[in-house]
Amino acid sequence: MTEADPDPFPDVGMAAKPARIILIALMFSYLAMFVWLGRDIHTTAIGVAASGVLASALLVLSYIDLRTGLLLDILTLPLILLGIGYAALAGDILLSIAGATVGYAMIAGLAAYWRHTRGYEGIGLGDAKLLSACGAWIGLAGLPILLLIASGLGIIAALTVSQKARSADERVAIPFGPSLAIAGWAVWCGIETVFGI
């Protein structure tokens, strides 16, 4: 690669201190959403336990994505299986499998299209696996709302980060995982009370 070629993989990593601050803000946001929206839906012991597992995994994945730009398979793949398992207990396994499949296909297809037309990565398959995991937990019907929320949060993040770019040609990578995670949590908590799904 010559100096004239832009870096196809710009540094995404955030320093530890701002990432921890964001993580703490996310923790309080998750708790507030659960208390406000999810406490009436996920009232059984298994529902509360499942919510705790989902929130913990989404928070860890958000922090790792902020720090490294990666969403690790060792966390996303079991989260998909746990979502499908929880749905099987609730009797919604087909919607869960459909949500996981469509969630993955949407971002993987977008990534392939971007890579083909632009010649560099625009979104990673870790994001596809995270959307697949969220789809497994919330089902197919929750994906459009999740994507609407995540896209809005991603646009806000992009506008914020683009103000810090040094030049108009500089590529700035923004981890999309935290946006997907908080949107997935919001839909999980408010899927019945707010969204009526």
Secondary structure, 3 states (H helix, E strand, C coil): CCCCCCCCCCCCCCCHHHHHHHHHHHHHHHHHHHHHHHCCCCCCHHHHHHHHHHHHHHHHHHHHHHHHCCCCHHHHHHHHHHHHHHHHHHCCHHHHHHHHHHHHHHHHHHHHHHHHHHCCCCCCHHHHHHHHHHHHHHCHHHHHHHHHHHHHHHHHHHHHHHCCCCCCCCCCCCCCHHHHHHHHHHHHHHCCCCCCC
